[in-house]
C-alpha cells in the first residue's frame, strides 16, 4: 500500500491535551462554584467531542491514491462536527439545570483555542 509509510499526524494529542486542561480547570473550579465547573465542562465537551469525531474521520486515510476518500471523509467529518456541536449545545441548555451560560461558552472557546494552537503547532513543528 503506497502512502502507508506516511505517518498519520498525531491529532489525538490535541484531544488529549484538551481533555487534560478541561479536567484540571473543572477540578479547580469545583472548590469555587460547582455550577460554573459543570457548565465549563459541558461547554468544553461540546467542543472536544465534535473535534475528535472530525479528526477520526479526516485522518484515517493516507496516501495520494486515497485523496478522494480523504476529501469525502473531511466533508462528512465537517458536517458531522457541525451537527454534533448544534446538538451538543441544545442538549446542554435543555438538560442541565442550573447552568451558567457564560461558563458554557468560556469552556467551548477555551477548547477551541487549544485546538487552533495545537493544530498550528502540529503544522509548524512537523516540517
N, CA, C and O atoms as a GROMACS GRO file, in nm:
protein
  508
    1UNK      N    1   0.084  -0.119   0.000
    1UNK     CA    2   0.000   0.000   0.000
    1UNK      C    3   0.088   0.124   0.000
    1UNK      O    4   0.147   0.158   0.102
    2UNK      N    5   0.097   0.192  -0.116
    2UNK     CA    6   0.175   0.316  -0.119
    2UNK      C    7   0.112   0.420  -0.026
    2UNK      O    8  -0.010   0.424  -0.009
    3UNK      N    9   0.195   0.499   0.030
    3UNK     CA   10   0.145   0.600   0.123
    3UNK      C   11   0.139   0.551   0.265
    3UNK      O   12   0.123   0.631   0.357
    4UNK      N   13   0.151   0.420   0.286
    4UNK     CA   14   0.145   0.367   0.421
    4UNK      C   15   0.264   0.412   0.502
    4UNK      O   16   0.260   0.410   0.625
    5UNK      N   17   0.371   0.454   0.434
    5UNK     CA   18   0.489   0.500   0.505
    5UNK      C   19   0.473   0.643   0.557
    5UNK      O   20   0.551   0.688   0.641
    6UNK      N   21   0.372   0.713   0.508
    6UNK     CA   22   0.346   0.848   0.556
    6UNK      C   23   0.277   0.837   0.691
    6UNK      O   24   0.170   0.778   0.703
    7UNK      N   25   0.340   0.893   0.789
    7UNK     CA   26   0.285   0.884   0.925
    7UNK      C   27   0.160   0.969   0.939
    7UNK      O   28   0.150   1.078   0.882
    8UNK      N   29   0.065   0.918   1.015
    8UNK     CA   30  -0.054   0.996   1.046
    8UNK      C   31  -0.015   1.107   1.143
    8UNK      O   32   0.064   1.086   1.235
    9UNK      N   33  -0.070   1.224   1.123
    9UNK     CA   34  -0.040   1.331   1.219
    9UNK      C   35  -0.099   1.296   1.355
    9UNK      O   36  -0.209   1.241   1.363
   10UNK      N   37  -0.029   1.326   1.461
   10UNK     CA   38  -0.076   1.290   1.595
   10UNK      C   39  -0.186   1.383   1.646
   10UNK      O   40  -0.170   1.447   1.751
   11UNK      N   41  -0.296   1.391   1.572
   11UNK     CA   42  -0.404   1.483   1.611
   11UNK      C   43  -0.470   1.441   1.741
   11UNK      O   44  -0.533   1.523   1.808
   12UNK      N   45  -0.455   1.314   1.778
   12UNK     CA   46  -0.514   1.268   1.905
   12UNK      C   47  -0.452   1.340   2.024
   12UNK      O   48  -0.514   1.350   2.130
   13UNK      N   49  -0.331   1.390   2.007
   13UNK     CA   50  -0.267   1.465   2.115
   13UNK      C   51  -0.342   1.592   2.150
   13UNK      O   52  -0.348   1.633   2.266
   14UNK      N   53  -0.401   1.654   2.048
   14UNK     CA   54  -0.479   1.775   2.073
   14UNK      C   55  -0.599   1.743   2.161
   14UNK      O   56  -0.627   1.813   2.258
   15UNK      N   57  -0.669   1.635   2.127
   15UNK     CA   58  -0.785   1.594   2.206
   15UNK      C   59  -0.744   1.559   2.349
   15UNK      O   60  -0.812   1.598   2.444
   16UNK      N   61  -0.635   1.487   2.365
   16UNK     CA   62  -0.588   1.451   2.499
   16UNK      C   63  -0.550   1.575   2.579
   16UNK      O   64  -0.578   1.584   2.698
   17UNK      N   65  -0.486   1.671   2.514
   17UNK     CA   66  -0.450   1.796   2.580
   17UNK      C   67  -0.575   1.873   2.622
   17UNK      O   68  -0.583   1.924   2.733
   18UNK      N   69  -0.673   1.879   2.531
   18UNK     CA   70  -0.798   1.947   2.565
   18UNK      C   71  -0.864   1.883   2.687
   18UNK      O   72  -0.907   1.953   2.778
   19UNK      N   73  -0.871   1.750   2.688
   19UNK     CA   74  -0.936   1.681   2.800
   19UNK      C   75  -0.859   1.702   2.930
   19UNK      O   76  -0.920   1.717   3.036
   20UNK      N   77  -0.726   1.703   2.923
   20UNK     CA   78  -0.645   1.724   3.044
   20UNK      C   79  -0.666   1.865   3.099
   20UNK      O   80  -0.686   1.883   3.219
   21UNK      N   81  -0.660   1.964   3.011
   21UNK     CA   82  -0.679   2.103   3.055
   21UNK      C   83  -0.820   2.123   3.110
   21UNK      O   84  -0.838   2.187   3.214
   22UNK      N   85  -0.919   2.068   3.041
   22UNK     CA   86  -1.058   2.082   3.085
   22UNK      C   87  -1.078   2.018   3.222
   22UNK      O   88  -1.144   2.075   3.308
   23UNK      N   89  -1.021   1.900   3.242
   23UNK     CA   90  -1.033   1.831   3.370
   23UNK      C   91  -0.970   1.913   3.482
   23UNK      O   92  -1.029   1.929   3.589
   24UNK      N   93  -0.850   1.965   3.458
   24UNK     CA   94  -0.781   2.043   3.561
   24UNK      C   95  -0.859   2.172   3.593
   24UNK      O   96  -0.874   2.208   3.710
   25UNK      N   97  -0.907   2.240   3.490
   25UNK     CA   98  -0.985   2.361   3.513
   25UNK      C   99  -1.112   2.333   3.594
   25UNK      O  100  -1.145   2.406   3.687
   26UNK      N  101  -1.180   2.226   3.557
   26UNK     CA  102  -1.306   2.195   3.626
   26UNK      C  103  -1.283   2.150   3.770
   26UNK      O  104  -1.360   2.186   3.859
   27UNK      N  105  -1.178   2.074   3.792
   27UNK     CA  106  -1.146   2.033   3.930
   27UNK      C  107  -1.111   2.155   4.016
   27UNK      O  108  -1.150   2.162   4.132
   28UNK      N  109  -1.037   2.249   3.958
   28UNK     CA  110  -1.002   2.370   4.032
   28UNK      C  111  -1.127   2.455   4.060
   28UNK      O  112  -1.139   2.514   4.167
   29UNK      N  113  -1.218   2.459   3.964
   29UNK     CA  114  -1.339   2.540   3.981
   29UNK      C  115  -1.442   2.477   4.074
   29UNK      O  116  -1.528   2.548   4.126
   30UNK      N  117  -1.434   2.347   4.095
   30UNK     CA  118  -1.530   2.281   4.184
   30UNK      C  119  -1.528   2.341   4.324
   30UNK      O  120  -1.632   2.351   4.389
   31UNK      N  121  -1.411   2.380   4.370
   31UNK     CA  122  -1.399   2.441   4.502
   31UNK      C  123  -1.462   2.582   4.504
   31UNK      O  124  -1.511   2.627   4.607
   32UNK      N  125  -1.459   2.648   4.390
   32UNK     CA  126  -1.514   2.784   4.381
   32UNK      C  127  -1.665   2.782   4.363
   32UNK      O  128  -1.738   2.844   4.440
   33UNK      N  129  -1.711   2.710   4.259
   33UNK     CA  130  -1.854   2.711   4.226
   33UNK      C  131  -1.885   2.587   4.143
   33UNK      O  132  -1.834   2.572   4.031
   34UNK      N  133  -1.967   2.499   4.196
   34UNK     CA  134  -1.998   2.373   4.129
   34UNK      C  135  -2.074   2.394   3.998
   34UNK      O  136  -2.050   2.323   3.901
   35UNK      N  137  -2.164   2.490   3.994
   35UNK     CA  138  -2.241   2.516   3.871
   35UNK      C  139  -2.149   2.565   3.760
   35UNK      O  140  -2.161   2.522   3.645
   36UNK      N  141  -2.058   2.654   3.795
   36UNK     CA  142  -1.962   2.704   3.695
   36UNK      C  143  -1.874   2.591   3.645
   36UNK      O  144  -1.847   2.582   3.525
   37UNK      N  145  -1.829   2.504   3.735
   37UNK     CA  146  -1.742   2.393   3.696
   37UNK      C  147  -1.813   2.298   3.599
   37UNK      O  148  -1.756   2.260   3.496
   38UNK      N  149  -1.936   2.259   3.631
   38UNK     CA  150  -2.010   2.168   3.544
   38UNK      C  151  -2.046   2.236   3.412
   38UNK      O  152  -2.047   2.171   3.308
   39UNK      N  153  -2.077   2.363   3.416
   39UNK     CA  154  -2.109   2.437   3.293
   39UNK      C  155  -1.987   2.448   3.202
   39UNK      O  156  -1.997   2.431   3.081
   40UNK      N  157  -1.872   2.476   3.262
   40UNK     CA  158  -1.748   2.482   3.186
   40UNK      C  159  -1.717   2.346   3.123
   40UNK      O  160  -1.676   2.339   3.007
   41UNK      N  161  -1.736   2.239   3.200
   41UNK     CA  162  -1.713   2.104   3.148
   41UNK      C  163  -1.806   2.074   3.030
   41UNK      O  164  -1.763   2.018   2.930
   42UNK      N  165  -1.932   2.110   3.044
   42UNK     CA  166  -2.028   2.085   2.937
   42UNK      C  167  -1.990   2.161   2.810
   42UNK      O  168  -1.992   2.104   2.701
   43UNK      N  169  -1.955   2.288   2.823
   43UNK     CA  170  -1.915   2.366   2.707
   43UNK      C  171  -1.787   2.314   2.644
   43UNK      O  172  -1.774   2.310   2.521
   44UNK      N  173  -1.694   2.273   2.728
   44UNK     CA  174  -1.570   2.216   2.675
   44UNK      C  175  -1.594   2.088   2.598
   44UNK      O  176  -1.534   2.066   2.492
   45UNK      N  177  -1.680   2.003   2.650
   45UNK     CA  178  -1.711   1.877   2.581
   45UNK      C  179  -1.787   1.900   2.451
   45UNK      O  180  -1.774   1.821   2.358
   46UNK      N  181  -1.865   2.008   2.444
   46UNK     CA  182  -1.934   2.041   2.319
   46UNK      C  183  -1.832   2.075   2.211
   46UNK      O  184  -1.860   2.058   2.092
   47UNK      N  185  -1.715   2.122   2.248
   47UNK     CA  186  -1.609   2.150   2.152
   47UNK      C  187  -1.524   2.026   2.125
   47UNK      O  188  -1.491   1.999   2.010
   48UNK      N  189  -1.488   1.953   2.228
   48UNK     CA  190  -1.394   1.842   2.215
   48UNK      C  191  -1.452   1.723   2.138
   48UNK      O  192  -1.386   1.668   2.050
   49UNK      N  193  -1.574   1.683   2.170
   49UNK     CA  194  -1.632   1.564   2.108
   49UNK      C  195  -1.647   1.581   1.956
   49UNK      O  196  -1.603   1.493   1.882
   50UNK      N  197  -1.706   1.690   1.906
   50UNK     CA  198  -1.714   1.705   1.761
   50UNK      C  199  -1.577   1.714   1.693
   50UNK      O  200  -1.558   1.662   1.583
   51UNK      N  201  -1.482   1.780   1.759
   51UNK     CA  202  -1.348   1.792   1.700
   51UNK      C  203  -1.281   1.656   1.691
   51UNK      O  204  -1.215   1.626   1.592
   52UNK      N  205  -1.298   1.572   1.792
   52UNK     CA  206  -1.239   1.438   1.790
   52UNK      C  207  -1.306   1.353   1.682
   52UNK      O  208  -1.238   1.275   1.615
   53UNK      N  209  -1.435   1.368   1.664
   53UNK     CA  210  -1.507   1.297   1.558
   53UNK      C  211  -1.452   1.336   1.421
   53UNK      O  212  -1.424   1.251   1.337
   54UNK      N  213  -1.437   1.467   1.399
   54UNK     CA  214  -1.382   1.514   1.272
   54UNK      C  215  -1.241   1.459   1.250
   54UNK      O  216  -1.211   1.410   1.141
   55UNK      N  217  -1.157   1.466   1.350
   55UNK     CA  218  -1.019   1.418   1.336
   55UNK      C  219  -1.016   1.269   1.304
   55UNK      O  220  -0.936   1.224   1.222
   56UNK      N  221  -1.103   1.194   1.368
   56UNK     CA  222  -1.109   1.050   1.341
   56UNK      C  223  -1.144   1.023   1.195
   56UNK      O  224  -1.081   0.939   1.130
   57UNK      N  225  -1.244   1.092   1.144
   57UNK     CA  226  -1.284   1.071   1.004
   57UNK      C  227  -1.180   1.125   0.906
   57UNK      O  228  -1.145   1.057   0.810
   58UNK      N  229  -1.133   1.245   0.929
   58UNK     CA  230  -1.047   1.312   0.832
   58UNK      C  231  -0.908   1.251   0.821
   58UNK      O  232  -0.847   1.257   0.714
   59UNK      N  233  -0.857   1.193   0.928
   59UNK     CA  234  -0.719   1.146   0.926
   59UNK      C  235  -0.706   0.994   0.925
   59UNK      O  236  -0.601   0.941   0.961
   60UNK      N  237  -0.810   0.924   0.884
   60UNK     CA  238  -0.797   0.778   0.876
   60UNK      C  239  -0.742   0.732   0.742
   60UNK      O  240  -0.703   0.617   0.729
   61UNK      N  241  -0.738   0.820   0.642
   61UNK     CA  242  -0.685   0.786   0.511
   61UNK      C  243  -0.546   0.845   0.493
   61UNK      O  244  -0.515   0.951   0.548
   62UNK      N  245  -0.463   0.775   0.414
   62UNK     CA  246  -0.328   0.826   0.384
   62UNK      C  247  -0.296   0.796   0.239
   62UNK      O  248  -0.351   0.704   0.179
   63UNK      N  249  -0.206   0.874   0.185
   63UNK     CA  250  -0.154   0.848   0.051
   63UNK      C  251  -0.233   0.920  -0.058
   63UNK      O  252  -0.350   0.954  -0.041
   64UNK      N  253  -0.165   0.941  -0.171
   64UNK     CA  254  -0.224   1.013  -0.282
   64UNK      C  255  -0.340   0.937  -0.344
   64UNK      O  256  -0.435   0.998  -0.394
   65UNK      N  257  -0.336   0.806  -0.343
   65UNK     CA  258  -0.444   0.727  -0.401
   65UNK      C  259  -0.573   0.739  -0.320
   65UNK      O  260  -0.681   0.706  -0.369
   66UNK      N  261  -0.562   0.785  -0.199
   66UNK     CA  262  -0.679   0.799  -0.112
   66UNK      C  263  -0.732   0.942  -0.108
   66UNK      O  264  -0.812   0.976  -0.022
   67UNK      N  265  -0.688   1.026  -0.201
   67UNK     CA  266  -0.725   1.168  -0.198
   67UNK      C  267  -0.877   1.186  -0.202
   67UNK      O  268  -0.932   1.269  -0.129
   68UNK      N  269  -0.945   1.111  -0.287
   68UNK     CA  270  -1.091   1.124  -0.298
   68UNK      C  271  -1.157   1.080  -0.167
   68UNK      O  272  -1.250   1.145  -0.119
   69UNK      N  273  -1.108   0.970  -0.108
   69UNK     CA  274  -1.164   0.924   0.020
   69UNK      C  275  -1.137   1.024   0.131
   69UNK      O  276  -1.221   1.046   0.218
   70UNK      N  277  -1.018   1.085   0.129
   70UNK     CA  278  -0.986   1.186   0.230
   70UNK      C  279  -1.078   1.306   0.218
   70UNK      O  280  -1.125   1.359   0.319
   71UNK      N  281  -1.104   1.349   0.095
   71UNK     CA  282  -1.192   1.464   0.075
   71UNK      C  283  -1.334   1.432   0.123
   71UNK      O  284  -1.396   1.513   0.191
   72UNK      N  285  -1.384   1.314   0.086
   72UNK     CA  286  -1.519   1.275   0.131
   72UNK      C  287  -1.526   1.267   0.283
   72UNK      O  288  -1.621   1.315   0.345
   73UNK      N  289  -1.423   1.207   0.343
   73UNK     CA  290  -1.421   1.194   0.489
   73UNK      C  291  -1.414   1.330   0.556
   73UNK      O  292  -1.475   1.351   0.661
   74UNK      N  293  -1.341   1.423   0.497
   74UNK     CA  294  -1.331   1.558   0.553
   74UNK      C  295  -1.465   1.630   0.546
   74UNK      O  296  -1.506   1.695   0.642
   75UNK      N  297  -1.533   1.618   0.432
   75UNK     CA  298  -1.665   1.681   0.421
   75UNK      C  299  -1.764   1.620   0.518
   75UNK      O  300  -1.838   1.691   0.586
   76UNK      N  301  -1.765   1.487   0.524
   76UNK     CA  302  -1.856   1.419   0.617
   76UNK      C  303  -1.822   1.455   0.762
   76UNK      O  304  -1.911   1.476   0.844
   77UNK      N  305  -1.693   1.463   0.792
   77UNK     CA  306  -1.649   1.499   0.926
   77UNK      C  307  -1.689   1.640   0.964
   77UNK      O  308  -1.728   1.666   1.078
   78UNK      N  309  -1.679   1.731   0.867
   78UNK     CA  310  -1.716   1.870   0.895
   78UNK      C  311  -1.866   1.884   0.917
   78UNK      O  312  -1.910   1.957   1.006
   79UNK      N  313  -1.945   1.814   0.837
   79UNK     CA  314  -2.090   1.816   0.857
   79UNK      C  315  -2.125   1.753   0.992
   79UNK      O  316  -2.208   1.806   1.066
   80UNK      N  317  -2.062   1.640   1.022
   80UNK     CA  318  -2.087   1.574   1.150
   80UNK      C  319  -2.044   1.661   1.268
   80UNK      O  320  -2.111   1.665   1.371
   81UNK      N  321  -1.932   1.729   1.251
   81UNK     CA  322  -1.883   1.817   1.357
   81UNK      C  323  -1.983   1.930   1.384
   81UNK      O  324  -2.012   1.962   1.499
   82UNK      N  325  -2.034   1.989   1.278
   82UNK     CA  326  -2.132   2.096   1.293
   82UNK      C  327  -2.258   2.044   1.361
   82UNK      O  328  -2.310   2.106   1.454
   83UNK      N  329  -2.308   1.930   1.315
   83UNK     CA  330  -2.431   1.874   1.372
   83UNK      C  331  -2.412   1.836   1.519
   83UNK      O  332  -2.499   1.861   1.602
   84UNK      N  333  -2.298   1.774   1.551
   84UNK     CA  334  -2.270   1.738   1.690
   84UNK      C  335  -2.261   1.862   1.779
   84UNK      O  336  -2.304   1.859   1.894
   85UNK      N  337  -2.206   1.970   1.726
   85UNK     CA  338  -2.197   2.094   1.803
   85UNK      C  339  -2.335   2.152   1.830
   85UNK      O  340  -2.365   2.193   1.942
   86UNK      N  341  -2.419   2.156   1.727
   86UNK     CA  342  -2.554   2.209   1.743
   86UNK      C  343  -2.632   2.125   1.845
   86UNK      O  344  -2.694   2.179   1.937
   87UNK      N  345  -2.628   1.994   1.827
   87UNK     CA  346  -2.700   1.904   1.919
   87UNK      C  347  -2.641   1.915   2.060
   87UNK      O  348  -2.714   1.913   2.158
   88UNK      N  349  -2.509   1.927   2.069
   88UNK     CA  350  -2.444   1.939   2.199
   88UNK      C  351  -2.490   2.062   2.275
   88UNK      O  352  -2.524   2.053   2.393
   89UNK      N  353  -2.493   2.176   2.208
   89UNK     CA  354  -2.541   2.298   2.274
   89UNK      C  355  -2.689   2.286   2.311
   89UNK      O  356  -2.730   2.330   2.419
   90UNK      N  357  -2.768   2.227   2.223
   90UNK     CA  358  -2.911   2.211   2.252
   90UNK      C  359  -2.932   2.124   2.375
   90UNK      O  360  -3.013   2.156   2.461
   91UNK      N  361  -2.858   2.014   2.382
   91UNK     CA  362  -2.872   1.923   2.497
   91UNK      C  363  -2.824   1.991   2.625
   91UNK      O  364  -2.889   1.981   2.729
   92UNK      N  365  -2.712   2.060   2.616
   92UNK     CA  366  -2.658   2.128   2.736
   92UNK      C  367  -2.758   2.229   2.791
   92UNK      O  368  -2.786   2.229   2.910
   93UNK      N  369  -2.811   2.314   2.705
   93UNK     CA  370  -2.901   2.419   2.754
   93UNK      C  371  -3.041   2.367   2.788
   93UNK      O  372  -3.114   2.430   2.864
   94UNK      N  373  -3.079   2.252   2.732
   94UNK     CA  374  -3.211   2.196   2.763
   94UNK      C  375  -3.209   2.105   2.885
   94UNK      O  376  -3.308   2.096   2.957
   95UNK      N  377  -3.097   2.038   2.908
   95UNK     CA  378  -3.095   1.932   3.010
   95UNK      C  379  -3.026   1.970   3.140
   95UNK      O  380  -3.057   1.913   3.244
   96UNK      N  381  -2.934   2.063   3.136
   96UNK     CA  382  -2.856   2.092   3.257
   96UNK      C  383  -2.918   2.212   3.329
   96UNK      O  384  -2.932   2.321   3.273
   97UNK      N  385  -2.953   2.189   3.453
   97UNK     CA  386  -3.009   2.294   3.539
   97UNK      C  387  -2.951   2.278   3.677
   97UNK      O  388  -2.947   2.165   3.725
   98UNK      N  389  -2.907   2.378   3.744
   98UNK     CA  390  -2.883   2.513   3.696
   98UNK      C  391  -2.760   2.514   3.605
   98UNK      O  392  -2.678   2.423   3.607
   99UNK      N  393  -2.750   2.619   3.525
   99UNK     CA  394  -2.640   2.630   3.430
   99UNK      C  395  -2.592   2.775   3.423
   99UNK      O  396  -2.671   2.868   3.439
  100UNK      N  397  -2.464   2.792   3.400
  100UNK     CA  398  -2.405   2.924   3.381
  100UNK      C  399  -2.367   2.935   3.234
  100UNK      O  400  -2.268   2.877   3.190
  101UNK      N  401  -2.447   3.010   3.158
  101UNK     CA  402  -2.426   3.021   3.014
  101UNK      C  403  -2.290   3.077   2.977
  101UNK      O  404  -2.229   3.031   2.880
  102UNK      N  405  -2.241   3.173   3.053
  102UNK     CA  406  -2.110   3.231   3.026
  102UNK      C  407  -2.001   3.125   3.041
  102UNK      O  408  -1.906   3.122   2.962
  103UNK      N  409  -2.012   3.040   3.142
  103UNK     CA  410  -1.913   2.934   3.163
  103UNK      C  411  -1.919   2.830   3.052
  103UNK      O  412  -1.816   2.775   3.012
  104UNK      N  413  -2.039   2.801   3.001
  104UNK     CA  414  -2.052   2.706   2.889
  104UNK      C  415  -1.974   2.758   2.769
  104UNK      O  416  -1.895   2.685   2.709
  105UNK      N  417  -1.997   2.884   2.734
  105UNK     CA  418  -1.927   2.940   2.619
  105UNK      C  419  -1.778   2.961   2.645
  105UNK      O  420  -1.698   2.952   2.552
  106UNK      N  421  -1.741   2.989   2.769
  106UNK     CA  422  -1.599   3.001   2.804
  106UNK      C  423  -1.528   2.867   2.787
  106UNK      O  424  -1.416   2.862   2.735
  107UNK      N  425  -1.592   2.760   2.831
  107UNK     CA  426  -1.534   2.626   2.812
  107UNK      C  427  -1.521   2.590   2.666
  107UNK      O  428  -1.420   2.535   2.624
  108UNK      N  429  -1.624   2.623   2.587
  108UNK     CA  430  -1.621   2.597   2.444
  108UNK      C  431  -1.506   2.674   2.378
  108UNK      O  432  -1.429   2.617   2.301
  109UNK      N  433  -1.496   2.803   2.408
  109UNK     CA  434  -1.392   2.886   2.347
  109UNK      C  435  -1.252   2.846   2.392
  109UNK      O  436  -1.157   2.852   2.314
  110UNK      N  437  -1.238   2.805   2.518
  110UNK     CA  438  -1.107   2.760   2.566
  110UNK      C  439  -1.062   2.636   2.491
  110UNK      O  440  -0.945   2.626   2.452
  111UNK      N  441  -1.152   2.541   2.470
  111UNK     CA  442  -1.116   2.418   2.398
  111UNK      C  443  -1.091   2.447   2.250
  111UNK      O  444  -1.006   2.383   2.189
  112UNK      N  445  -1.165   2.540   2.194
  112UNK     CA  446  -1.144   2.580   2.055
  112UNK      C  447  -1.007   2.646   2.040
  112UNK      O  448  -0.938   2.623   1.940
  113UNK      N  449  -0.968   2.726   2.137
  113UNK     CA  450  -0.836   2.790   2.135
  113UNK      C  451  -0.725   2.685   2.141
  113UNK      O  452  -0.627   2.695   2.068
  114UNK      N  453  -0.740   2.586   2.227
  114UNK     CA  454  -0.640   2.480   2.236
  114UNK      C  455  -0.633   2.404   2.105
  114UNK      O  456  -0.524   2.366   2.061
  115UNK      N  457  -0.747   2.380   2.041
  115UNK     CA  458  -0.749   2.309   1.914
  115UNK      C  459  -0.674   2.388   1.806
  115UNK      O  460  -0.595   2.332   1.731
  116UNK      N  461  -0.698   2.518   1.800
  116UNK     CA  462  -0.634   2.602   1.699
  116UNK      C  463  -0.483   2.608   1.722
  116UNK      O  464  -0.405   2.592   1.629
  117UNK      N  465  -0.443   2.630   1.847
  117UNK     CA  466  -0.300   2.636   1.878
  117UNK      C  467  -0.234   2.500   1.855
  117UNK      O  468  -0.124   2.493   1.800
  118UNK      N  469  -0.301   2.393   1.896
  118UNK     CA  470  -0.246   2.259   1.875
  118UNK      C  471  -0.231   2.226   1.728
  118UNK      O  472  -0.131   2.167   1.687
  119UNK      N  473  -0.329   2.263   1.648
  119UNK     CA  474  -0.321   2.238   1.503
  119UNK      C  475  -0.206   2.318   1.443
  119UNK      O  476  -0.132   2.268   1.359
  120UNK      N  477  -0.193   2.442   1.484
  120UNK     CA  478  -0.084   2.526   1.435
  120UNK      C  479   0.052   2.465   1.472
  120UNK      O  480   0.143   2.462   1.390
  121UNK      N  481   0.064   2.418   1.595
  121UNK     CA  482   0.190   2.357   1.638
  121UNK      C  483   0.220   2.229   1.560
  121UNK      O  484   0.335   2.203   1.524
  122UNK      N  485   0.118   2.149   1.532
  122UNK     CA  486   0.139   2.028   1.451
  122UNK      C  487   0.187   2.063   1.311
  122UNK      O  488   0.274   1.996   1.256
  123UNK      N  489   0.132   2.167   1.255
  123UNK     CA  490   0.171   2.207   1.120
  123UNK      C  491   0.311   2.266   1.114
  123UNK      O  492   0.386   2.240   1.020
  124UNK      N  493   0.346   2.346   1.213
  124UNK     CA  494   0.477   2.412   1.209
  124UNK      C  495   0.589   2.326   1.261
  124UNK      O  496   0.702   2.336   1.213
  125UNK      N  497   0.562   2.241   1.359
  125UNK     CA  498   0.668   2.159   1.417
  125UNK      C  499   0.696   2.032   1.338
  125UNK      O  500   0.802   1.972   1.356
  126UNK      N  501   0.604   1.991   1.253
  126UNK     CA  502   0.625   1.866   1.179
  126UNK      C  503   0.702   1.889   1.050
  126UNK      O  504   0.732   1.794   0.979
  127UNK      N  505   0.734   2.015   1.019
  127UNK     CA  506   0.806   2.044   0.895
  127UNK      C  507   0.954   2.047   0.917
  127UNK      O  508   1.030   2.070   0.822
   0.00000   0.00000   0.00000
